[in-house]
Each structure stands twice: as C-alpha cells, then as structure tokens.
Amino acid sequence: HYGRGPHFFSLFIMTKVKAFELRKKNVEDLTRQLDELKQELSQLRVAKVNNGGASKLAKISVVRKNIARVLTTINFLRRENTKKLAHGKAYAPKDLRDKRTRTIRRRVFLKSNIVEKTLKQKKKELVLPQRKFALTKTF
C-alpha cells in the first residue's frame, strides 16, 4: 500500500496535461483542447450516474485538473498579449497594474501621484512666500 490512495492507479489511465507543453500551444489549440476535455468530463459524469467503473470515477478529478491547467494557461497567454499591447501607452488596464494597497497607491513619492502646481498656486507662492523666522536662544 505505502501511501497509494484509491486514485493512484487511475492516473495511469489518463495522463495529466503538462503545463510546459501547454505554453507552447496557441490560444486556438488550447480552446480546442479545453472543449475536448469538457466533453470528456460530461461523459464521465454520465458514467458516474449510470454506476460506471471505479476507474472512470477516479478519472473525473484528473480531467478537472487538466481543465484548470488549460484555463490557467489561456489566461496567462491573454494577459501576456495584453501587456504587449499596453506597453509604452499612458495607461495600462487596471488588472495589469500593481495592486499593492490603497495607501501605497496614493503615496506622494510615486511619480504618477505628483501633481504639478496650478497657475493660481504658483502666483500665490510668489506674492505670499513662506515667512522665515529668526529664533534666538534664551537662557
């Protein structure tokens, strides 16, 4: 036995999809593969209702994880393409911006948050500069 659960032998029936192989494919191939996996999952669920074999029941989890891998890869590729399109433009899509925290996003030291002074502020500073006080030590 040695740590081999009920799903151990079912992994040999259907091999799991490798992520590095998925990254080599384009989005069209991935969507085609996703449709095939979803179709297979629906067939396995029908077999589950009809008291299918134990191997088919164990295969469901493998297929679900394969679907998750394909979807993750599709989302990754789409984000990469969006990053390429947005590169060098004034604004990036909100989901590609740094999340951080609200306070960090609003801090003044960030270049994007530094607002240039208005004409009215500049004139006011010229007319009424900040006063300087001479302080003396008193004993």
N, C-alpha and C positions, 0 to 999 in steps of 0.2 A: 504494500500500500504506500507507505512513505510519502505522505503529503499529496498524493494524487487524488484529487476530488472527482466527482461524477462527470465533470466537464473535460477531464484530461484527455480521454480518448476521442472525444468529439472534435478536438482541434485538428486531428489528422484528416477528418472528413472534408472540411472546407478550410483551406489555408487562409490566414488573415492577410489583408492587404497591407503592404509595406508602405510607409509614408514617403520614403525616399523615391520609390517608384512612382508614386502619385505626383510628386512635384515635377517630374519630367514631362508629364502629360499637359495638354492644354485644357482650357475650360470646357470645350465642347465634348472631348473624350471623357472628361470627369463627369459631366452631366449625364452622358450616355451610360456610364458605369453606375452612376447613382440610381438611374431608372431601373437598371437590371437588378441591382441589389434590393431596391424597394419591392420590385415584383417578386423576387425570391422570398423576401420576408413575408409578404402577404400569403404566398403559397405555404410557407412553413406554419403560419398562424392557422390556416385552414386545416393543415395536417394535425395541428395541436388539438383543434376542436374535434376532429374525427379520430381521436385517440391514435395519433401517429406514433412511430417508434421513438425510443428514448434518444436515439441519435439525432433525430430531427428536432426534438425539443431542445437539446443542447446546442444545436446549430443556430438557433434563434439569437442567442447572445453574441455569437461570433459575427453574424450578419449585421446586427445592430451596431456593433463597434466598428465594423467596416464602413457602414453608412456614415457614422460620426467622423471617421478619418477622412472620407471623401469630402464631406461638407466642410470640415476644417481646412482642408487643402484648397477648396474652391474659394472660401472666404479669404484665405491668405493671399491667393493669386489676385483676387479682385482688389484687395487693399494695396498690394504692390503696384498694380496698374494705376490705381487712383493716385498713389503717391507720385508716380512718374508724371502723371498729367498735371498735378498740382505743384510740382517742383518749380520754383522760381516765380510763382504768382504771388500776389499780395496776400491772399487769404487761402488757408488750407481748409478742407472740410472739417467740421467740428469733431468728427470721430477720429481724425488723424492727428489732432492737436494734442499737446501734453495735457494729461488730466490733472495731476498734482492735487492741490487743494485750492479751495476758493481764495483763501488769504494769500497763498503764494502767487496765484494768478494775478492778483490785484496789487502786488507789491510794486513800489515805485522803481526799484533798481532794475526791473525788467525794461528793456529798451522800448517795447511796444506800449508800455503804460506811461511813459514820459510824454506829457502833452506840452507842446510849445505854448508860451505865454501869449495871451491875446494882445492886441494893439492897446486896448484900454489898460490892461495890467502894466504894460511897458511904460505908457505915458504917466501912469500914477507913480511908478517907481522913480521916474525921472524927476517929477515935481516934488514928491514927498519921499526922499530916500530914508533908509533906516537911520535913526539918530544914534550917535555914538556918545557914550557917557564916560567921563574920566573918573575913575574911582581912586580914592586915596586911602591909605591905611590909617586908621585911627587907633590910638592906644589908650 
